[in-house]
Amino acid sequence: MECTRLQLMQLREARGIPPPPIRLNSTIRPDSVLDDDSGIATNIHWAEKIFSLPLPSRTPLKHQQSSKAYGPHAPWSQVRMPSDARILFIRSFNERQITLIVYQSGRDRCPYLLLRTFHMGTPWFSLRGAHELCVERNGSSLQFWRWSSSEHCPKMWANLCFMTWEELVLVYCCFLSFKTRNSLTVQVANEDLALWGERKLFQARIVDDGFMHSLIVYEDYVTKGIRLHAAVWDGDLRQCPVWTAFITHQSASPKWMRRVSKTRVRLADIQLYVFCQEYRQQNQRVNRAGAFEIRFVSEEAAKRFKELFSPALIDESTATESTQT
């Protein structure tokens, strides 16, 4: 079924037809699909939801480059994509001349990245597991590197250029979660764990859905975009992304944030992008208003977090309101 779906996607792209939106069961409320513990919700892989959610802001990236796929490439007949593969998401670059298809193998349950490009009108493909790649940011691009066993050195596999800061961040976080939570990964490189171009404004421990997480506030040097980032605090999955949320102009409102106790802060309007199958954000929205509640371990951390988002510090020009909000 997934192979048929991929072929249909390729035919749509060849004819310039945009991909259809991910359809959810019409009898289920959107918020319950994202967070519900029911069997229907848990059958949806977290990565399938990421790009079906509208962006609350679209912060353009400057100095656009041309995306490139370096290969090695092979014809479709030589691509070993299993018949039971589950497509997680598809992103296109260079006006659909390059397409990134991310799927989960039904055999080892691990994620793989498949690149399709064209040469003289003929499609060519390059396939790598997330565990075989490293990633780093270069301006508006994410560069993926592979190890060349013949030359005994790393070689660039792909340079993917993004139009917005938000999409670049989401693809990066998806990849890092794919690689960290991967049974085939031998080691996660330090370069993978830091997104170049961001500075850390704040970090503290929080109790989040019953787990100990690290909450970090990042600011992008170039766009001045700000985001919240929750990651695993310790253990084998330390620093693995759990969720991220982009801070928009709404944070300038005095009603956006409220400190409800010494260690608890509530955010009135924030959209989480979740990179973990087990995480349930509704457990942090148990209040009547449905605001997202952050529970800090220390009183001092809650105080510093609230002070960071004083309206005087927020530059509304850094985040352009999305037409989809």
VEXFI-347613 format. One record per residue (C-alpha): residue number from 1; residue in one letter; x, y, z. Coordinates in nm, 2 decimals, always signed. Layout:
+-----+------+--------+--------+--------+
: pos : code :     c1 :     c2 :     c3 :
+-----+------+--------+--------+--------+
: NUM :    A :      X :      Y :      Z :
...
+-----+------+--------+--------+--------+
This chain:
+-----+------+--------+--------+--------+
: pos : code :     c1 :     c2 :     c3 :
+-----+------+--------+--------+--------+
:   1 :    M :  +0.00 :  +0.00 :  +0.00 :
:   2 :    E :  +0.28 :  +0.25 :  +0.09 :
:   3 :    C :  +0.46 :  +0.18 :  -0.24 :
:   4 :    T :  +0.14 :  +0.25 :  -0.43 :
:   5 :    R :  +0.10 :  +0.57 :  -0.23 :
:   6 :    L :  +0.46 :  +0.67 :  -0.31 :
:   7 :    Q :  +0.40 :  +0.61 :  -0.68 :
:   8 :    L :  +0.08 :  +0.82 :  -0.67 :
:   9 :    M :  +0.27 :  +1.10 :  -0.50 :
:  10 :    Q :  +0.54 :  +1.09 :  -0.77 :
:  11 :    L :  +0.28 :  +1.11 :  -1.04 :
:  12 :    R :  +0.11 :  +1.41 :  -0.88 :
:  13 :    E :  +0.45 :  +1.59 :  -0.85 :
:  14 :    A :  +0.54 :  +1.51 :  -1.21 :
:  15 :    R :  +0.21 :  +1.68 :  -1.32 :
:  16 :    G :  +0.26 :  +1.97 :  -1.08 :
:  17 :    I :  -0.03 :  +1.87 :  -0.86 :
:  18 :    P :  +0.04 :  +1.95 :  -0.49 :
:  19 :    P :  +0.03 :  +1.66 :  -0.24 :
:  20 :    P :  -0.30 :  +1.61 :  -0.06 :
:  21 :    P :  -0.32 :  +1.70 :  +0.31 :
:  22 :    I :  -0.30 :  +1.42 :  +0.56 :
:  23 :    R :  -0.66 :  +1.32 :  +0.63 :
:  24 :    L :  -0.77 :  +1.24 :  +0.98 :
:  25 :    N :  -1.08 :  +1.06 :  +1.08 :
:  26 :    S :  -1.36 :  +1.32 :  +1.05 :
:  27 :    T :  -1.54 :  +1.18 :  +1.36 :
:  28 :    I :  -1.24 :  +1.27 :  +1.58 :
:  29 :    R :  -1.17 :  +1.61 :  +1.71 :
:  30 :    P :  -0.83 :  +1.74 :  +1.60 :
:  31 :    D :  -0.70 :  +1.79 :  +1.95 :
:  32 :    S :  -0.79 :  +1.44 :  +2.05 :
:  33 :    V :  -0.61 :  +1.30 :  +1.74 :
:  34 :    L :  -0.30 :  +1.48 :  +1.85 :
:  35 :    D :  -0.30 :  +1.37 :  +2.21 :
:  36 :    D :  -0.56 :  +1.10 :  +2.28 :
:  37 :    D :  -0.45 :  +0.77 :  +2.43 :
:  38 :    S :  -0.70 :  +0.58 :  +2.21 :
:  39 :    G :  -0.59 :  +0.31 :  +1.96 :
:  40 :    I :  -0.67 :  +0.53 :  +1.67 :
:  41 :    A :  -0.44 :  +0.81 :  +1.79 :
:  42 :    T :  -0.15 :  +0.58 :  +1.88 :
:  43 :    N :  -0.16 :  +0.42 :  +1.53 :
:  44 :    I :  -0.06 :  +0.76 :  +1.39 :
:  45 :    H :  +0.32 :  +0.80 :  +1.40 :
:  46 :    W :  +0.43 :  +1.13 :  +1.55 :
:  47 :    A :  +0.62 :  +1.23 :  +1.24 :
:  48 :    E :  +0.30 :  +1.20 :  +1.03 :
:  49 :    K :  +0.15 :  +1.48 :  +1.23 :
:  50 :    I :  +0.44 :  +1.73 :  +1.22 :
:  51 :    F :  +0.38 :  +1.88 :  +0.87 :
:  52 :    S :  +0.00 :  +1.84 :  +0.88 :
:  53 :    L :  -0.01 :  +2.11 :  +1.15 :
:  54 :    P :  -0.03 :  +2.48 :  +1.03 :
:  55 :    L :  +0.27 :  +2.70 :  +1.12 :
:  56 :    P :  +0.18 :  +2.97 :  +1.37 :
:  57 :    S :  +0.44 :  +3.19 :  +1.21 :
:  58 :    R :  +0.66 :  +3.19 :  +0.89 :
:  59 :    T :  +1.00 :  +3.35 :  +0.94 :
:  60 :    P :  +1.17 :  +3.38 :  +0.60 :
:  61 :    L :  +1.54 :  +3.27 :  +0.57 :
:  62 :    K :  +1.77 :  +3.49 :  +0.36 :
:  63 :    H :  +2.06 :  +3.39 :  +0.13 :
:  64 :    Q :  +1.87 :  +3.11 :  -0.04 :
:  65 :    Q :  +2.08 :  +2.85 :  -0.21 :
:  66 :    S :  +2.00 :  +2.57 :  -0.45 :
:  67 :    S :  +1.93 :  +2.24 :  -0.28 :
:  68 :    K :  +2.15 :  +1.95 :  -0.41 :
:  69 :    A :  +2.15 :  +1.58 :  -0.38 :
:  70 :    Y :  +2.50 :  +1.43 :  -0.41 :
:  71 :    G :  +2.42 :  +1.06 :  -0.41 :
:  72 :    P :  +2.54 :  +0.81 :  -0.49 :
:  73 :    H :  +2.22 :  +0.77 :  -0.70 :
:  74 :    A :  +2.05 :  +0.46 :  -0.84 :
:  75 :    P :  +1.74 :  +0.39 :  -1.06 :
:  76 :    W :  +1.42 :  +0.30 :  -0.88 :
:  77 :    S :  +1.46 :  -0.07 :  -0.97 :
:  78 :    Q :  +1.77 :  -0.08 :  -0.75 :
:  79 :    V :  +1.62 :  +0.10 :  -0.45 :
:  80 :    R :  +1.56 :  -0.15 :  -0.17 :
:  81 :    M :  +1.25 :  +0.01 :  -0.02 :
:  82 :    P :  +1.05 :  -0.26 :  +0.16 :
:  83 :    S :  +0.69 :  -0.32 :  +0.04 :
:  84 :    D :  +0.56 :  -0.26 :  +0.39 :
:  85 :    A :  +0.73 :  +0.08 :  +0.43 :
:  86 :    R :  +0.52 :  +0.35 :  +0.60 :
:  87 :    I :  +0.57 :  +0.70 :  +0.46 :
:  88 :    L :  +0.61 :  +0.95 :  +0.75 :
:  89 :    F :  +0.64 :  +1.28 :  +0.55 :
:  90 :    I :  +0.75 :  +1.42 :  +0.21 :
:  91 :    R :  +0.92 :  +1.75 :  +0.15 :
:  92 :    S :  +1.01 :  +1.91 :  -0.19 :
:  93 :    F :  +1.29 :  +2.14 :  -0.29 :
:  94 :    N :  +1.40 :  +2.33 :  -0.60 :
:  95 :    E :  +1.04 :  +2.35 :  -0.73 :
:  96 :    R :  +1.00 :  +1.98 :  -0.68 :
:  97 :    Q :  +1.32 :  +1.88 :  -0.86 :
:  98 :    I :  +1.44 :  +1.73 :  -0.54 :
:  99 :    T :  +1.21 :  +1.54 :  -0.31 :
: 100 :    L :  +1.28 :  +1.40 :  +0.04 :
: 101 :    I :  +1.07 :  +1.10 :  +0.13 :
: 102 :    V :  +1.10 :  +0.98 :  +0.49 :
: 103 :    Y :  +0.96 :  +0.64 :  +0.57 :
: 104 :    Q :  +0.96 :  +0.38 :  +0.84 :
: 105 :    S :  +1.07 :  +0.03 :  +0.75 :
: 106 :    G :  +0.82 :  -0.24 :  +0.85 :
: 107 :    R :  +1.11 :  -0.48 :  +0.89 :
: 108 :    D :  +1.33 :  -0.31 :  +1.15 :
: 109 :    R :  +1.09 :  -0.02 :  +1.24 :
: 110 :    C :  +1.37 :  +0.23 :  +1.17 :
: 111 :    P :  +1.34 :  +0.55 :  +0.97 :
: 112 :    Y :  +1.50 :  +0.60 :  +0.63 :
: 113 :    L :  +1.55 :  +0.90 :  +0.41 :
: 114 :    L :  +1.50 :  +0.86 :  +0.04 :
: 115 :    L :  +1.60 :  +1.14 :  -0.20 :
: 116 :    R :  +1.46 :  +1.16 :  -0.55 :
: 117 :    T :  +1.62 :  +1.39 :  -0.81 :
: 118 :    F :  +1.60 :  +1.43 :  -1.18 :
: 119 :    H :  +1.87 :  +1.41 :  -1.45 :
: 120 :    M :  +1.76 :  +1.48 :  -1.80 :
: 121 :    G :  +1.41 :  +1.41 :  -1.70 :
: 122 :    T :  +1.48 :  +1.07 :  -1.55 :
: 123 :    P :  +1.43 :  +1.02 :  -1.18 :
: 124 :    W :  +1.73 :  +0.89 :  -0.97 :
: 125 :    F :  +1.72 :  +0.79 :  -0.60 :
: 126 :    S :  +1.95 :  +0.78 :  -0.31 :
: 127 :    L :  +1.87 :  +0.60 :  +0.02 :
: 128 :    R :  +2.02 :  +0.62 :  +0.36 :
: 129 :    G :  +1.90 :  +0.52 :  +0.71 :
: 130 :    A :  +1.88 :  +0.80 :  +0.97 :
: 131 :    H :  +2.15 :  +0.61 :  +1.16 :
: 132 :    E :  +2.39 :  +0.64 :  +0.87 :
: 133 :    L :  +2.37 :  +1.02 :  +0.85 :
: 134 :    C :  +2.49 :  +1.33 :  +1.04 :
: 135 :    V :  +2.34 :  +1.67 :  +1.01 :
: 136 :    E :  +2.46 :  +2.03 :  +1.04 :
: 137 :    R :  +2.31 :  +2.37 :  +0.96 :
: 138 :    N :  +2.47 :  +2.61 :  +0.71 :
: 139 :    G :  +2.27 :  +2.93 :  +0.69 :
: 140 :    S :  +1.93 :  +2.85 :  +0.54 :
: 141 :    S :  +2.03 :  +2.49 :  +0.47 :
: 142 :    L :  +2.06 :  +2.15 :  +0.65 :
: 143 :    Q :  +2.35 :  +1.95 :  +0.53 :
: 144 :    F :  +2.34 :  +1.57 :  +0.56 :
: 145 :    W :  +2.66 :  +1.38 :  +0.56 :
: 146 :    R :  +2.73 :  +1.01 :  +0.51 :
: 147 :    W :  +3.04 :  +0.80 :  +0.57 :
: 148 :    S :  +3.23 :  +0.69 :  +0.25 :
: 149 :    S :  +3.37 :  +0.35 :  +0.32 :
: 150 :    S :  +3.58 :  +0.36 :  +0.00 :
: 151 :    E :  +3.74 :  +0.70 :  +0.08 :
: 152 :    H :  +3.73 :  +0.66 :  +0.46 :
: 153 :    C :  +3.59 :  +1.01 :  +0.51 :
: 154 :    P :  +3.26 :  +1.19 :  +0.55 :
: 155 :    K :  +3.10 :  +1.31 :  +0.23 :
: 156 :    M :  +2.80 :  +1.53 :  +0.18 :
: 157 :    W :  +2.48 :  +1.34 :  +0.09 :
: 158 :    A :  +2.24 :  +1.63 :  +0.05 :
: 159 :    N :  +2.22 :  +2.01 :  +0.10 :
: 160 :    L :  +1.85 :  +2.10 :  +0.15 :
: 161 :    C :  +1.77 :  +2.47 :  +0.15 :
: 162 :    F :  +1.45 :  +2.59 :  +0.34 :
: 163 :    M :  +1.24 :  +2.89 :  +0.28 :
: 164 :    T :  +1.14 :  +2.94 :  +0.65 :
: 165 :    W :  +1.32 :  +2.90 :  +0.98 :
: 166 :    E :  +1.03 :  +2.71 :  +1.12 :
: 167 :    E :  +1.04 :  +2.43 :  +0.86 :
: 168 :    L :  +1.42 :  +2.40 :  +0.89 :
: 169 :    V :  +1.38 :  +2.35 :  +1.27 :
: 170 :    L :  +1.11 :  +2.09 :  +1.23 :
: 171 :    V :  +1.31 :  +1.88 :  +0.99 :
: 172 :    Y :  +1.61 :  +1.91 :  +1.21 :
: 173 :    C :  +1.42 :  +1.80 :  +1.52 :
: 174 :    C :  +1.26 :  +1.51 :  +1.33 :
: 175 :    F :  +1.59 :  +1.39 :  +1.21 :
: 176 :    L :  +1.75 :  +1.41 :  +1.56 :
: 177 :    S :  +1.47 :  +1.22 :  +1.71 :
: 178 :    F :  +1.48 :  +0.96 :  +1.43 :
: 179 :    K :  +1.85 :  +0.91 :  +1.49 :
: 180 :    T :  +1.85 :  +0.92 :  +1.87 :
: 181 :    R :  +1.55 :  +0.68 :  +1.91 :
: 182 :    N :  +1.70 :  +0.44 :  +1.65 :
: 183 :    S :  +1.80 :  +0.08 :  +1.74 :
: 184 :    L :  +2.06 :  +0.09 :  +1.46 :
: 185 :    T :  +2.23 :  +0.41 :  +1.57 :
: 186 :    V :  +2.58 :  +0.34 :  +1.71 :
: 187 :    Q :  +2.65 :  +0.69 :  +1.83 :
: 188 :    V :  +2.50 :  +1.04 :  +1.80 :
: 189 :    A :  +2.76 :  +1.29 :  +1.71 :
: 190 :    N :  +2.80 :  +1.61 :  +1.91 :
: 191 :    E :  +2.75 :  +1.80 :  +1.59 :
: 192 :    D :  +2.40 :  +1.65 :  +1.56 :
: 193 :    L :  +2.29 :  +1.77 :  +1.90 :
: 194 :    A :  +2.34 :  +2.15 :  +1.84 :
: 195 :    L :  +2.17 :  +2.35 :  +1.57 :
: 196 :    W :  +2.42 :  +2.60 :  +1.44 :
: 197 :    G :  +2.29 :  +2.96 :  +1.45 :
: 198 :    E :  +2.10 :  +2.94 :  +1.77 :
: 199 :    R :  +2.19 :  +3.08 :  +2.11 :
: 200 :    K :  +2.05 :  +2.95 :  +2.44 :
: 201 :    L :  +1.86 :  +3.21 :  +2.64 :
: 202 :    F :  +1.73 :  +2.99 :  +2.92 :
: 203 :    Q :  +1.75 :  +2.63 :  +3.04 :
: 204 :    A :  +1.59 :  +2.45 :  +3.34 :
: 205 :    R :  +1.45 :  +2.12 :  +3.45 :
: 206 :    I :  +1.08 :  +2.06 :  +3.42 :
: 207 :    V :  +0.84 :  +1.78 :  +3.51 :
: 208 :    D :  +0.66 :  +1.72 :  +3.18 :
: 209 :    D :  +0.39 :  +1.45 :  +3.13 :
: 210 :    G :  +0.54 :  +1.27 :  +3.43 :
: 211 :    F :  +0.90 :  +1.28 :  +3.30 :
: 212 :    M :  +1.20 :  +1.49 :  +3.38 :
: 213 :    H :  +1.28 :  +1.71 :  +3.08 :
: 214 :    S :  +1.51 :  +2.00 :  +3.00 :
: 215 :    L :  +1.33 :  +2.31 :  +2.88 :
: 216 :    I :  +1.54 :  +2.54 :  +2.67 :
: 217 :    V :  +1.46 :  +2.87 :  +2.51 :
: 218 :    Y :  +1.65 :  +2.92 :  +2.18 :
: 219 :    E :  +1.69 :  +3.24 :  +1.98 :
: 220 :    D :  +1.80 :  +3.22 :  +1.62 :
: 221 :    Y :  +2.09 :  +3.46 :  +1.55 :
: 222 :    V :  +1.98 :  +3.56 :  +1.20 :
: 223 :    T :  +1.60 :  +3.57 :  +1.21 :
: 224 :    K :  +1.57 :  +3.65 :  +1.58 :
: 225 :    G :  +1.30 :  +3.38 :  +1.60 :
: 226 :    I :  +1.24 :  +3.23 :  +1.94 :
: 227 :    R :  +1.13 :  +2.88 :  +2.03 :
: 228 :    L :  +1.08 :  +2.66 :  +2.33 :
: 229 :    H :  +1.25 :  +2.32 :  +2.31 :
: 230 :    A :  +1.19 :  +2.03 :  +2.55 :
: 231 :    A :  +1.44 :  +1.74 :  +2.55 :
: 232 :    V :  +1.51 :  +1.43 :  +2.75 :
: 233 :    W :  +1.70 :  +1.53 :  +3.07 :
: 234 :    D :  +1.92 :  +1.22 :  +3.12 :
: 235 :    G :  +1.97 :  +0.86 :  +3.03 :
: 236 :    D :  +2.04 :  +0.69 :  +2.70 :
: 237 :    L :  +1.81 :  +0.94 :  +2.52 :
: 238 :    R :  +1.96 :  +1.25 :  +2.68 :
: 239 :    Q :  +1.91 :  +1.56 :  +2.47 :
: 240 :    C :  +1.66 :  +1.38 :  +2.24 :
: 241 :    P :  +1.39 :  +1.63 :  +2.13 :
: 242 :    V :  +1.05 :  +1.58 :  +2.29 :
: 243 :    W :  +0.87 :  +1.89 :  +2.15 :
: 244 :    T :  +0.93 :  +2.23 :  +2.03 :
: 245 :    A :  +0.70 :  +2.54 :  +2.01 :
: 246 :    F :  +0.75 :  +2.87 :  +1.81 :
: 247 :    I :  +0.70 :  +3.19 :  +2.00 :
: 248 :    T :  +0.49 :  +3.44 :  +1.80 :
: 249 :    H :  +0.36 :  +3.80 :  +1.85 :
: 250 :    Q :  +0.10 :  +3.66 :  +2.09 :
: 251 :    S :  +0.36 :  +3.64 :  +2.36 :
: 252 :    A :  +0.36 :  +4.02 :  +2.38 :
: 253 :    S :  +0.01 :  +4.00 :  +2.53 :
: 254 :    P :  +0.00 :  +4.02 :  +2.91 :
: 255 :    K :  -0.26 :  +3.74 :  +2.90 :
: 256 :    W :  -0.03 :  +3.50 :  +2.72 :
: 257 :    M :  +0.17 :  +3.39 :  +3.03 :
: 258 :    R :  +0.05 :  +3.35 :  +3.39 :
: 259 :    R :  +0.24 :  +3.22 :  +3.69 :
: 260 :    V :  -0.02 :  +3.02 :  +3.88 :
: 261 :    S :  +0.21 :  +2.89 :  +4.16 :
: 262 :    K :  +0.57 :  +2.91 :  +4.27 :
: 263 :    T :  +0.68 :  +2.65 :  +4.02 :
: 264 :    R :  +0.40 :  +2.65 :  +3.76 :
: 265 :    V :  +0.36 :  +2.88 :  +3.46 :
: 266 :    R :  +0.07 :  +2.86 :  +3.21 :
: 267 :    L :  +0.09 :  +2.97 :  +2.84 :
: 268 :    A :  -0.25 :  +3.06 :  +2.70 :
: 269 :    D :  -0.18 :  +3.00 :  +2.33 :
: 270 :    I :  +0.10 :  +2.78 :  +2.21 :
: 271 :    Q :  +0.12 :  +2.50 :  +1.96 :
: 272 :    L :  +0.35 :  +2.21 :  +2.03 :
: 273 :    Y :  +0.52 :  +2.00 :  +1.76 :
: 274 :    V :  +0.58 :  +1.66 :  +1.93 :
: 275 :    F :  +0.87 :  +1.43 :  +1.84 :
: 276 :    C :  +0.79 :  +1.14 :  +2.07 :
: 277 :    Q :  +0.53 :  +0.87 :  +2.04 :
: 278 :    E :  +0.47 :  +0.84 :  +2.41 :
: 279 :    Y :  +0.43 :  +1.21 :  +2.50 :
: 280 :    R :  +0.08 :  +1.33 :  +2.58 :
: 281 :    Q :  +0.06 :  +1.71 :  +2.59 :
: 282 :    Q :  -0.30 :  +1.70 :  +2.72 :
: 283 :    N :  -0.16 :  +1.59 :  +3.05 :
: 284 :    Q :  -0.02 :  +1.95 :  +3.07 :
: 285 :    R :  -0.35 :  +2.11 :  +2.97 :
: 286 :    V :  -0.57 :  +1.98 :  +3.25 :
: 287 :    N :  -0.69 :  +2.33 :  +3.35 :
: 288 :    R :  -1.03 :  +2.46 :  +3.25 :
: 289 :    A :  -0.89 :  +2.70 :  +2.98 :
: 290 :    G :  -0.67 :  +2.43 :  +2.82 :
: 291 :    A :  -0.36 :  +2.64 :  +2.86 :
: 292 :    F :  -0.03 :  +2.46 :  +2.84 :
: 293 :    E :  +0.12 :  +2.43 :  +3.19 :
: 294 :    I :  +0.50 :  +2.42 :  +3.25 :
: 295 :    R :  +0.60 :  +2.28 :  +3.59 :
: 296 :    F :  +0.95 :  +2.38 :  +3.69 :
: 297 :    V :  +1.16 :  +2.19 :  +3.94 :
: 298 :    S :  +1.27 :  +2.51 :  +4.11 :
: 299 :    E :  +1.09 :  +2.83 :  +4.20 :
: 300 :    E :  +1.39 :  +3.04 :  +4.08 :
: 301 :    A :  +1.36 :  +2.88 :  +3.73 :
: 302 :    A :  +0.99 :  +2.97 :  +3.70 :
: 303 :    K :  +1.07 :  +3.33 :  +3.80 :
: 304 :    R :  +1.35 :  +3.36 :  +3.54 :
: 305 :    F :  +1.13 :  +3.21 :  +3.27 :
: 306 :    K :  +0.85 :  +3.46 :  +3.33 :
: 307 :    E :  +1.10 :  +3.75 :  +3.34 :
: 308 :    L :  +1.25 :  +3.64 :  +3.01 :
: 309 :    F :  +0.92 :  +3.69 :  +2.83 :
: 310 :    S :  +0.85 :  +4.04 :  +2.95 :
: 311 :    P :  +0.66 :  +4.22 :  +2.67 :
: 312 :    A :  +0.94 :  +4.47 :  +2.65 :
: 313 :    L :  +1.18 :  +4.20 :  +2.53 :
: 314 :    I :  +0.96 :  +4.07 :  +2.25 :
: 315 :    D :  +1.01 :  +4.22 :  +1.91 :
: 316 :    E :  +0.69 :  +4.15 :  +1.71 :
: 317 :    S :  +0.87 :  +4.20 :  +1.39 :
: 318 :    T :  +1.07 :  +3.88 :  +1.42 :
: 319 :    A :  +0.77 :  +3.65 :  +1.36 :
: 320 :    T :  +0.53 :  +3.71 :  +1.06 :
: 321 :    E :  +0.18 :  +3.60 :  +1.14 :
: 322 :    S :  +0.08 :  +3.30 :  +0.93 :
: 323 :    T :  -0.23 :  +3.33 :  +0.71 :
: 324 :    Q :  -0.33 :  +2.99 :  +0.84 :
: 325 :    T :  -0.38 :  +3.11 :  +1.20 :
+-----+------+--------+--------+--------+
